[in-house]
Amino acid sequence: MLLASEQTYAGQGYCLAVGLIGGHKCESHLGAYLDKYLLVNGRWYDQKWAIGALTHLREEPPCQYLDLNLWTDAGRSMDPIAGIEAFDLIRYLRLHGMIAPPSPA
């Protein structure tokens, strides 16, 4: 669904949902998305949301996706760390009791 999303913000919502669901399969989907859309090559989609969700699931940044060259194209770039920091919203929501804690695996 993330790869096929054609609606504005659909990919962001998908990344948020996958980040909340969790598990190995969700990590695999996010990794597949980043594998396909990094190098950016003019495709400015939801890569920051995907790396944020993947970091949330792994509880550490995925080193293989942090190389800034992957996030740069023709003088324009995205900041993967900004995506990771922005996705920290889930932790904030859990901390303040706005969403349920993760279910045991």
Secondary structure as the mmCIF struct_conf table of DSSP 4:
data_model
#
loop_
_struct_conf.conf_type_id
_struct_conf.id
_struct_conf.beg_label_comp_id
_struct_conf.beg_label_asym_id
_struct_conf.beg_label_seq_id
_struct_conf.end_label_comp_id
_struct_conf.end_label_asym_id
_struct_conf.end_label_seq_id
TURN_TY1_P TURN_TY1_P1 LEU A 2 ALA A 4
BEND BEND1 GLN A 7 GLN A 7
TURN_TY1_P TURN_TY1_P2 THR A 8 TYR A 9
HELX_RH_AL_P HELX_RH_AL_P1 ALA A 10 ILE A 21
BEND BEND2 GLY A 23 GLY A 23
HELX_RH_AL_P HELX_RH_AL_P2 HIS A 24 TYR A 37
BEND BEND3 LEU A 39 LEU A 39
TURN_TY1_P TURN_TY1_P3 ASN A 41 GLY A 42
BEND BEND4 TYR A 45 ASP A 46
HELX_RH_AL_P HELX_RH_AL_P3 GLN A 47 ARG A 58
TURN_TY1_P TURN_TY1_P4 GLU A 59 GLU A 59
BEND BEND5 GLU A 60 GLU A 60
HELX_RH_3T_P HELX_RH_3T_P1 CYS A 63 TYR A 65
HELX_RH_3T_P HELX_RH_3T_P2 LEU A 68 TRP A 71
STRN STRN1 THR A 72 ASP A 73
TURN_TY1_P TURN_TY1_P5 ALA A 74 GLY A 75
STRN STRN2 ARG A 76 SER A 77
HELX_RH_AL_P HELX_RH_AL_P4 PRO A 80 PHE A 87
TURN_TY1_P TURN_TY1_P6 ASP A 88 ASP A 88
HELX_RH_AL_P HELX_RH_AL_P5 LEU A 89 LEU A 95
TURN_TY1_P TURN_TY1_P7 HIS A 96 GLY A 97
BEND BEND6 MET A 98 ILE A 99
HELX_LH_PP_P HELX_LH_PP_P1 ALA A 100 PRO A 104
#
